[in-house]
Amino acid sequence: MKIHELLTAPERWTQGAYARTALGRPIAADDPAACQWCLVGAIAHCYLDNSIRYAVSNKIQYAIGQTVFGNSQPDSIVPWNDDRNRTHKQVLALVKKLNV
């Protein structure tokens, strides 16, 4: 499963925790009770192989760097995801554009 398939709706995305239960409790991204994921949690949930996870993380970091800095400087995923002004629509657009 790709991240854009996991985060199909706003209620499947979260901020401030890698993942959450249906009651909003923070939980590990790979816990079966998880039903919401931040971008980092979604990477961990969707890409179990460490080398693929690393490659996807780098791809996303560089894309965020393009958005934030206008160049290929990587930027951290967590602060970008957790920015109070960030929207699910922006996150979904990014992962769809990158096809991850």
Phi, psi and omega per residue, in radians:
M1 nan 2.438 3.085
K2 -1.626 2.798 -3.105
I3 -1.048 -0.733 -3.112
H4 -1.153 -0.372 3.050
E5 -1.409 -0.555 3.122
L6 -1.286 -0.758 -3.048
L7 -1.669 0.775 -3.040
T8 -1.121 -0.512 -3.072
A9 -2.275 2.676 -3.123
P10 -0.951 -0.589 -3.133
E11 -1.280 -0.077 3.084
R12 -1.707 -0.044 -3.130
W13 -1.939 2.609 3.102
T14 -2.485 2.957 3.048
Q15 -2.273 2.660 3.047
G16 1.434 0.033 3.077
A17 -2.776 2.655 3.122
Y18 -1.158 -0.607 3.110
A19 -2.763 2.870 3.126
R20 -2.468 2.698 3.030
T21 -1.412 3.094 3.096
A22 -1.071 -0.437 3.118
L23 -1.580 0.048 3.090
G24 1.531 0.135 -3.140
R25 -1.357 2.283 3.075
P26 -1.032 2.475 -3.051
I27 -2.684 2.853 3.104
A28 -1.156 2.538 -3.094
A29 -1.072 -0.469 -3.116
D30 -1.686 0.092 3.123
D31 -1.246 2.339 3.137
P32 -1.051 -0.384 3.133
A33 -1.408 -0.130 -3.136
A34 -1.176 2.385 3.086
C35 -2.371 -0.036 3.038
Q36 -2.361 2.498 -3.139
W37 -2.420 2.505 2.931
C38 -1.413 3.115 -3.103
L39 -1.101 -0.709 3.116
V40 -1.181 -0.756 3.095
G41 -1.079 -0.661 3.114
A42 -1.155 -0.662 3.069
I43 -1.049 -0.847 -3.128
A44 -1.109 -0.674 -3.110
H45 -1.233 -0.698 -3.037
C46 -1.505 -0.492 -3.041
Y47 -2.144 1.660 -3.054
L48 -1.359 -0.523 3.125
D49 -1.287 2.186 -3.062
N50 -1.036 -0.672 -3.115
S51 -1.207 -0.657 3.091
I52 -1.219 -0.739 3.113
R53 -1.012 -0.764 3.132
Y54 -1.096 -0.772 -3.125
A55 -1.131 -0.736 3.124
V56 -1.142 -0.755 3.113
S57 -1.032 -0.792 3.128
N58 -1.095 -0.734 3.130
K59 -1.046 -0.767 3.137
I60 -1.189 -0.748 3.135
Q61 -1.045 -0.749 3.137
Y62 -1.182 -0.645 3.097
A63 -1.142 -0.707 3.084
I64 -1.123 -0.707 3.087
G65 -1.034 -0.690 3.079
Q66 -1.062 -0.763 -3.110
T67 -1.183 -0.796 -3.032
V68 -1.394 -0.790 -3.009
F69 -1.852 -0.216 -3.114
G70 1.279 0.304 3.083
N71 -2.550 -2.937 -3.064
S72 -1.590 0.303 3.099
Q73 -1.238 2.179 -3.136
P74 -1.205 2.684 3.074
D75 -2.337 2.716 -3.079
S76 -1.248 2.428 -3.108
I77 -1.253 -0.733 -3.033
V78 -1.043 -0.926 3.138
P79 -1.101 -0.572 3.105
W80 -1.141 -0.848 3.118
N81 -1.080 -0.721 -3.018
D82 -1.528 0.011 3.079
D83 -0.990 2.257 -3.096
R84 -0.998 -0.451 -3.126
N85 -1.596 -0.052 -3.129
R86 -1.257 2.514 3.113
T87 -2.093 2.765 3.062
H88 -1.017 -0.701 -3.133
K89 -0.998 -0.724 3.126
Q90 -1.173 -0.744 3.134
V91 -1.113 -0.835 -3.121
L92 -1.098 -0.712 3.116
A93 -1.064 -0.724 3.138
L94 -1.094 -0.872 -3.072
V95 -1.236 -0.517 3.050
K96 -1.202 -0.762 3.127
K97 -1.023 -0.698 -3.118
L98 -1.460 -0.161 -3.111
N99 0.982 0.813 3.079
V100 -2.074 nan nan
